[in-house]
């Protein structure tokens, strides 16, 4: 039974989120509890992301975290591409109808690498240690870039840039970096606790499933409550697809130059989409969360194809 759930976690989590939203919104007796539930979800999602990152970082060996040249090129691409999209929003689409589409694409570009990417990389024959290093570096980049750019592209009346910057920084920076710092402290100060958490790293997968169900429900809520046209919603999905294709392709091209094609491709292409959806829903136009929501499907379709191709090659 557990194997069946694990194999179908992605569709089950997303289906649970969709059905859960419509079931909850369709029960009048639960209406008074909605404000409480909204607050609970707002705090529960970051907690699940934090716990997932902590369990993942506890499995890391600091001695194996060695930066390489392709790490720098991928970080540069994430920084430049995100800045270019933000500039397009500011100078060309600040009041445009399709602003949400650009915001959705921007989130897909700036989002750090998925914690599960090392697993897929290992199965494909790549360097899991090198990818793990990039996972940490991409989290550090996102922790700095997101507070800087998001307040510029999504301006809220009565809130200055610096107020928005420090508000986002106070939530995103600890969320992305404190799990790593805590993992280091536990490794050297409380090794018994560190070993216990290291042995529980498999739980990160199920925490991801729960968080995915929650953010899926939030994405559905954005779609249902939005007045945007069908074309805008379609373009949001296309933005996620284009971002997915571009990042996997470019990551593999850069990795090929350094004999690490698989690791670089997964590092740039496989995203922490739960974090991306949460950031888009919380700090940008909620409808923009549709792009990283669709990215979940695109990247998993591509990963499934890669794993199938790998098995077929091994059988030959």
Protein Blocks (a to p, Z undefined) as FASTA:
>chain_A
ZZmmmmmmmmmmmmmmmmmmmmmmmmmklmmmmmmmmmmmmmmmmmmmmmmmmmmmmmpc
fklmccdfklmmmmmmmmmmmmmmmmmmmmmmmmgmklmmmmmmmmmmmpccdfklmmmm
mmnopafklmmmmmmmmmmmmmmmmmmmmmmmmccehiafklmmmmmmmmmmmmmmmmmm
mmmmmmmmmmmlmmmmmmmmmmmmmmmmmmmmmmmmmmmmmmmmpcbdfklmmmmmmmmm
mmmmmmmmmmmmmmmmnopmkmmmmmmmmccfklmmmmmmmmmcfklmmmmmmmmmmmmm
mmmmmmmmmmmmmmZZ
